[in-house]
Amino acid sequence: MSLLEDVATETRRERSTPVLETERLTLRPPCHGDAKAIAFMVNDRRIADNTARIPHPCSADDAKRFLATANRCDGEATFVITLGENLIGACAVDPRESGPELGFWLGTAYWGRGYATEAVRAVVDYAFGSLDHDALVAGTRVSNPAARRVLEKCAFQWTGVGLYRIRAIKSSAPIDRFRLDRKLWLSLKRWGPVRRVA
């Protein structure tokens, strides 16, 4: 693929995935220029060990491969989370055989401030409101109570535990599984609307 084709593909993806704004955050489609910031942040072992697909170490080339595949499938929505001008994490809905799956991570400097909950709520609203999903699933390592709290605050219901492959540790680990359906989301829509910018 040529540089011109890369730019054209990126521009099409940016147009098809909106920008979402919350009270403090902006969630936008990722772009090629985000690779360096993403690789820098996810090279923290505490992030990679708590996600299924992030390698450790994570090179700029790994980040570029992630960016090249983001927002390519119907029903997918990948956003980078920004606070002002700073990229602080990512949140996505990824279509899978078991149903659309929500995933998220934040740079460690931004943990414990409610940013993950705010971003997840925005993406959940987008997944049910614009992508028209009927249910979302999510998972978190049993050793990650903070991520579990984020999912619970966003109305996800625990469904069980399973073993899942974690790329960074090159092994499987127990994962708490969660589910949120459209009916529950509609009944609990207490966090208010997310402004859609574009």
C-alpha positions in Angstrom: 0.0 0.0 0.0 1.4 3.4 -0.9 1.5 6.4 1.4 -1.3 8.0 -0.7 -3.5 4.9 -0.3 -2.6 4.9 3.5 -3.8 8.5 3.8 -7.0 7.9 1.8 -7.9 4.8 3.9 -7.2 6.7 7.1 -9.3 9.7 6.0 -12.3 7.4 5.1 -12.1 5.7 8.5 -11.9 9.0 10.3 -15.0 10.2 8.5 -17.0 7.0 9.3 -16.1 7.0 13.0 -17.4 10.1 14.8 -15.7 12.2 17.5 -17.4 11.8 20.9 -17.2 14.4 23.7 -17.8 13.8 27.3 -17.5 16.3 30.2 -13.7 16.1 30.3 -12.7 13.9 27.4 -12.7 13.7 23.6 -12.8 10.3 21.9 -11.7 10.3 18.3 -10.7 7.8 15.7 -7.1 6.9 15.9 -4.7 8.2 13.2 -1.2 7.2 12.0 0.3 10.0 14.1 -0.8 8.3 17.3 1.6 5.4 17.0 4.4 6.8 19.0 2.2 7.9 22.0 0.4 4.5 22.0 3.6 2.5 21.9 5.1 4.6 24.7 2.1 4.2 27.0 1.3 0.5 26.5 5.0 -0.4 27.1 4.1 -0.2 30.7 3.8 -3.8 31.8 0.8 -3.0 34.0 -1.2 -2.1 30.9 -0.1 -4.9 28.6 -0.6 -7.6 31.3 -4.2 -6.5 31.7 -5.2 -6.6 28.1 -5.7 -9.6 25.8 -3.9 -8.4 22.6 -1.3 -5.8 23.5 2.2 -7.3 23.2 5.0 -6.6 25.6 7.3 -5.0 24.7 5.2 -3.0 22.2 7.1 -1.3 19.4 6.1 1.6 17.2 5.6 -1.0 14.4 3.2 -2.9 16.7 1.3 0.3 17.3 1.3 1.1 13.5 -0.2 -2.4 12.8 -2.9 -1.8 15.4 -3.7 1.6 13.8 -3.7 0.1 10.3 -6.5 -2.4 11.3 -8.6 -0.1 13.4 -12.2 0.7 12.3 -12.1 -1.6 9.3 -15.1 -3.9 10.1 -18.8 -3.2 10.3 -19.9 -2.8 13.9 -16.4 -1.9 15.0 -15.6 1.4 16.7 -12.1 2.2 17.9 -11.4 5.5 19.7 -8.3 7.0 21.3 -9.1 8.9 24.4 -7.7 12.4 24.7 -7.6 14.9 27.6 -7.0 18.3 26.1 -4.1 17.6 23.6 -2.9 14.5 25.4 -3.7 11.0 24.2 -4.4 9.1 27.5 -5.8 5.7 26.3 -8.1 3.9 24.0 -11.6 2.3 24.1 -13.2 0.1 21.4 -16.0 -2.1 20.4 -14.8 -5.1 18.5 -17.2 -7.4 16.6 -16.4 -11.1 17.5 -18.1 -14.4 17.2 -19.3 -14.3 20.8 -20.8 -10.8 20.2 -19.4 -7.3 20.1 -16.7 -6.9 22.8 -15.8 -3.7 24.6 -12.2 -3.1 25.6 -10.3 -0.2 27.1 -7.0 0.9 28.6 -5.6 4.1 30.1 -2.0 5.3 30.6 -1.1 4.7 34.2 -0.7 8.4 35.0 -4.4 8.7 34.4 -5.6 5.8 36.6 -8.0 6.5 39.5 -9.6 9.7 38.2 -12.8 8.4 36.6 -11.6 8.8 33.0 -12.1 5.1 32.1 -15.7 5.1 33.3 -16.4 8.3 31.4 -14.9 6.9 28.2 -16.6 3.5 28.5 -20.0 5.2 29.0 -19.5 7.2 25.8 -18.5 4.2 23.8 -21.4 2.1 25.2 -23.8 4.9 24.3 -22.4 4.9 20.8 -22.5 1.1 20.4 -26.1 0.9 21.4 -27.3 4.2 19.9 -25.4 4.4 16.6 -24.0 0.9 15.9 -27.4 -0.6 17.0 -25.8 -3.5 18.9 -28.2 -5.6 21.0 -25.6 -6.5 23.7 -22.0 -6.0 24.6 -19.6 -8.3 26.3 -16.4 -7.4 28.2 -13.7 -9.0 30.2 -11.1 -8.1 32.8 -8.4 -10.1 34.5 -9.6 -11.3 38.0 -6.4 -9.5 39.3 -7.7 -6.1 38.0 -10.4 -4.9 40.4 -10.2 -1.3 39.0 -11.3 -2.4 35.5 -14.0 -4.6 37.1 -15.4 -1.5 38.9 -15.4 0.5 35.7 -17.5 -2.2 34.0 -19.9 -2.4 37.0 -20.3 1.4 37.1 -21.3 1.2 33.5 -24.0 -1.4 34.3 -22.2 -4.5 32.9 -23.4 -7.7 34.7 -20.9 -10.4 35.7 -21.5 -13.7 33.8 -18.7 -16.0 34.9 -15.0 -16.6 34.7 -13.0 -18.2 31.9 -9.4 -18.7 30.8 -8.2 -16.4 28.0 -4.9 -16.0 26.3 -3.0 -12.8 27.3 -0.5 -11.9 24.6 1.9 -10.0 26.9 2.3 -12.9 29.4 2.3 -15.5 26.6 -0.1 -17.6 28.6 -3.7 -17.9 29.7 -5.2 -16.2 32.7 -8.6 -16.2 34.5 -10.8 -13.5 33.1 -14.1 -12.2 34.7 -16.7 -12.0 31.9 -19.4 -9.3 31.8 -22.4 -8.5 29.6 -24.7 -5.5 29.1 -27.8 -5.7 26.9 -29.7 -2.9 25.3 -32.8 -3.3 27.5 -30.7 -2.8 30.7 -28.8 0.1 29.1 -32.0 1.9 28.2 -33.5 1.4 31.7 -30.3 2.7 33.4 -29.4 5.5 31.0 -28.5 7.7 34.0 -25.1 9.1 32.8 -26.6 11.6 30.3 -26.0 12.0 26.6 -22.6 12.1 24.9 -22.2 14.9 22.5 -21.4 13.7 19.0 -19.1 16.2 17.3 -18.7 14.8 13.8 
